[in-house]
Amino acid sequence: HGAFLDHRVFLPQVEHLCSRYRLLVPDLRHHGRSQSFDEFSIDQAADDVLALLDEEGIETAVLVGHSMGGLIAQSLIRRAPQRATGLVAVASPRASAPRSKAEWVSLSLSRMVLPLIPATRFYSLVGKTCGPDPDVTAYACEAAGLIPKERCRLIWAGVIRALRPDLAERFPLPTLLVVGGNDRAGTISKDHQ
């Protein structure tokens, strides 16, 4: 799932897929019902997913990641490529995509500005970035509101640190990139051209 959201973002897909596939839909570190830690990084979250696969006795899986979850899936594949048989990245940035100086400045400024935004306003902004559907906006505001704002800062800093143009990424497995017409947040559309 994406930053500040939780497992519920996938409930419509779970409903359609659960009769044919075994699905694990966790709340990622600092999100939903998961544990909180002092730190957050995409690599730590990938390690959490690997630990969950081990705990469930799953040797290989098709990884599906939405937004930040796509970054986590990319990290998992870099760290343990033998564990993934496929990747579905939904509205997710490509970790290794080159970014312009203006994009890096924007990301840096977002880290500095986030602490200045009142919590209720921040949660509202999270909802609005998730699309025009009022039900989705309400869900996103509610899910984000479950995360203390200080943890939101940790999460966002971890997402930014995961954007690494120095990575040489070529995933030798079936990959589906899903970018919707309304995916205008960040560089998602540009990253996959």
Buried (B, 14 or more C-beta within 10 A) or exposed (E): BBBBBBBBBBEEBEEEBEEEEEEEBBBBBBBBEBEEEEEBBBBBBBBBBBEEBEEEEEEEBBBBBBBBBBBBBBBBBBEBEEBBEBBBBBBBBBBBBEBEEEBEEEBEEBBEEBEEBEBEEBBBBBBEBBBEEEEEBEBBBBBBBBBEBEBBBBBBBBBBEBBEEEBEEEBEEEBEBBBEEEBEBBBBBBBBE
